[in-house]
């Protein structure tokens, strides 16, 4: 079967950043990890495929070679080497996942000695994601939102131990506390997660009846989240320690609040500046005037329209844009000159008189495009 494009395997664009590639691989590796899919050959192949893609795209030199020459550019960079190079790549993945990958090395025959943590070692809780949609104004000036979500909390009955009151855990008799079982196959040593303790290294003889031995329970939680002023669309706010509870004394995960901003009817944002448009009459544009404009926060300001203002002219109002600490962006107001669709007899006569006085040309010369861009 022909190889799939590495970018296609990871589900990222060719201009993806290194961080995006890392996140994409992490998602696939967690989904298809052999320990989570025992005996599933398809999952194992997808895991290997994702790993091969990340090994190429996660390294700047290999990625450049792959982008220029395709598979031929990277095959020679890893082929013919011993397993130690591949093992080092997997060791680097521990930085991504914050976990122990020695079982994977053993699975491919690349491992050295066991690197498992002690039986029943601490595990950090999972990070959680929550998506919210904010009104444009709240995103600009900041707000507090109350959210509700479900996460794992430590079981109140067993205090997270998973054991019934007065009982504890004992070393797994199958793996003798290693969390792994090994068997030899030719030159390779295959290491898989212990089916009895599921990699914990210990078993619970009398599971807690409230949590069935997991040590955690699903709980619905209300939480007030502070959204800082000036937050941008697609950004996230991290709420520490509000994810899933850790196990065996491990720290709780974090809650990631991802923000989507609703568009505003009258205002747009570019960087830290705000933009809006107001209509003015022909006489206001020609003679100049002072107009009142309502800003995003609801206050009314006076803005001077210079005489001779042209359609689409931008007026700048300092410090009425997006607040960023002690600094504020600016507000830009676009002038839209409204031409009346109907004129009274007197108005028509006056405009005709102005036309004669100004000597308007019947065949005007074209305007250079450069002048329109100023």
WOJO-V442150 format. One record per residue. N is the residue number from 0. RES is the residue in one letter. OMEGA is omega as a letter, one per 30 degrees, with the letter a starting at -180 (none if undefined). Layout:
BEGIN
N;RES;OMEGA + N;RES;OMEGA
END
This chain:
BEGIN
0;X;a + 1;X;l + 2;X;l + 3;X;l + 4;X;a + 5;X;l + 6;X;l + 7;X;l + 8;X;a + 9;X;l + 10;X;a + 11;X;l + 12;X;a + 13;X;l + 14;X;a + 15;X;l + 16;X;l + 17;X;a + 18;X;l + 19;X;l + 20;X;l + 21;X;a + 22;X;l + 23;X;l + 24;X;a + 25;X;a + 26;X;a + 27;X;a + 28;X;l + 29;X;a + 30;X;a + 31;X;a + 32;X;a + 33;X;l + 34;X;l + 35;X;a + 36;X;a + 37;X;l + 38;X;a + 39;X;a + 40;X;a + 41;X;l + 42;X;l + 43;X;l + 44;X;l + 45;X;l + 46;X;l + 47;X;a + 48;X;l + 49;X;l + 50;X;l + 51;X;l + 52;X;a + 53;X;l + 54;X;l + 55;X;a + 56;X;l + 57;X;l + 58;X;a + 59;X;a + 60;X;a + 61;X;a + 62;X;l + 63;X;l + 64;X;a + 65;X;l + 66;X;a + 67;X;a + 68;X;a + 69;X;a + 70;X;a + 71;X;a + 72;X;a + 73;X;a + 74;X;a + 75;X;a + 76;X;l + 77;X;a + 78;X;l + 79;X;l + 80;X;l + 81;X;a + 82;X;a + 83;X;l + 84;X;l + 85;X;l + 86;X;l + 87;X;l + 88;X;l + 89;X;l + 90;X;l + 91;X;l + 92;X;l + 93;X;l + 94;X;a + 95;X;a + 96;X;a + 97;X;a + 98;X;a + 99;X;a + 100;X;a + 101;X;l + 102;X;l + 103;X;l + 104;X;a + 105;X;a + 106;X;l + 107;X;a + 108;X;a + 109;X;a + 110;X;l + 111;X;l + 112;X;a + 113;X;l + 114;X;a + 115;X;l + 116;X;a + 117;X;a + 118;X;l + 119;X;a + 120;X;a + 121;X;l + 122;X;l + 123;X;l + 124;X;a + 125;X;l + 126;X;a + 127;X;l + 128;X;l + 129;X;a + 130;X;l + 131;X;l + 132;X;a + 133;X;l + 134;X;a + 135;X;a + 136;X;a + 137;X;l + 138;X;a + 139;X;a + 140;X;l + 141;X;a + 142;X;l + 143;X;l + 144;X;l + 145;X;a + 146;X;l + 147;X;a + 148;X;a + 149;X;l + 150;X;l + 151;X;l + 152;X;l + 153;X;l + 154;X;a + 155;X;a + 156;X;a + 157;X;a + 158;X;l + 159;X;a + 160;X;a + 161;X;a + 162;X;l + 163;X;a + 164;X;l + 165;X;l + 166;X;a + 167;X;a + 168;X;l + 169;X;a + 170;X;a + 171;X;a + 172;X;a + 173;X;a + 174;X;l + 175;X;l + 176;X;a + 177;X;a + 178;X;a + 179;X;l + 180;X;a + 181;X;l + 182;X;a + 183;X;l + 184;X;a + 185;X;a + 186;X;a + 187;X;l + 188;X;a + 189;X;a + 190;X;a + 191;X;l + 192;X;l + 193;X;a + 194;X;a + 195;X;a + 196;X;l + 197;X;l + 198;X;a + 199;X;a + 200;X;l + 201;X;l + 202;X;l + 203;X;a + 204;X;a + 205;X;a + 206;X;l + 207;X;a + 208;X;a + 209;X;a + 210;X;a + 211;X;l + 212;X;a + 213;X;a + 214;X;a + 215;X;l + 216;X;l + 217;X;l + 218;X;l + 219;X;a + 220;X;l + 221;X;a + 222;X;l + 223;X;a + 224;X;l + 225;X;l + 226;X;a + 227;X;l + 228;X;l + 229;X;a + 230;X;a + 231;X;l + 232;X;l + 233;X;l + 234;X;a + 235;X;l + 236;X;a + 237;X;l + 238;X;a + 239;X;l + 240;X;l + 241;X;l + 242;X;l + 243;X;l + 244;X;l + 245;X;l + 246;X;l + 247;X;l + 248;X;l + 249;X;a + 250;X;l + 251;X;l + 252;X;a + 253;X;l + 254;X;l + 255;X;l + 256;X;a + 257;X;a + 258;X;l + 259;X;a + 260;X;l + 261;X;l + 262;X;l + 263;X;a + 264;X;a + 265;X;a + 266;X;l + 267;X;a + 268;X;l + 269;X;a + 270;X;l + 271;X;l + 272;X;l + 273;X;a + 274;X;l + 275;X;a + 276;X;l + 277;X;l + 278;X;l + 279;X;a + 280;X;l + 281;X;a + 282;X;l + 283;X;l + 284;X;a + 285;X;a + 286;X;a + 287;X;a + 288;X;l + 289;X;a + 290;X;l + 291;X;a + 292;X;l + 293;X;a + 294;X;a + 295;X;a + 296;X;l + 297;X;l + 298;X;a + 299;X;l + 300;X;l + 301;X;a + 302;X;a + 303;X;l + 304;X;a + 305;X;l + 306;X;l + 307;X;l + 308;X;a + 309;X;l + 310;X;l + 311;X;l + 312;X;l + 313;X;l + 314;X;a + 315;X;l + 316;X;a + 317;X;l + 318;X;l + 319;X;l + 320;X;a + 321;X;l + 322;X;l + 323;X;a + 324;X;l + 325;X;a + 326;X;l + 327;X;l + 328;X;a + 329;X;l + 330;X;l + 331;X;a + 332;X;l + 333;X;l + 334;X;l + 335;X;a + 336;X;a + 337;X;l + 338;X;a + 339;X;l + 340;X;l + 341;X;a + 342;X;l + 343;X;a + 344;X;a + 345;X;l + 346;X;l + 347;X;a + 348;X;a + 349;X;l + 350;X;l + 351;X;l + 352;X;l + 353;X;l + 354;X;l + 355;X;a + 356;X;a + 357;X;l + 358;X;a + 359;X;a + 360;X;l + 361;X;l + 362;X;a + 363;X;l + 364;X;l + 365;X;l + 366;X;l + 367;X;a + 368;X;a + 369;X;a + 370;X;a + 371;X;a + 372;X;a + 373;X;none
END
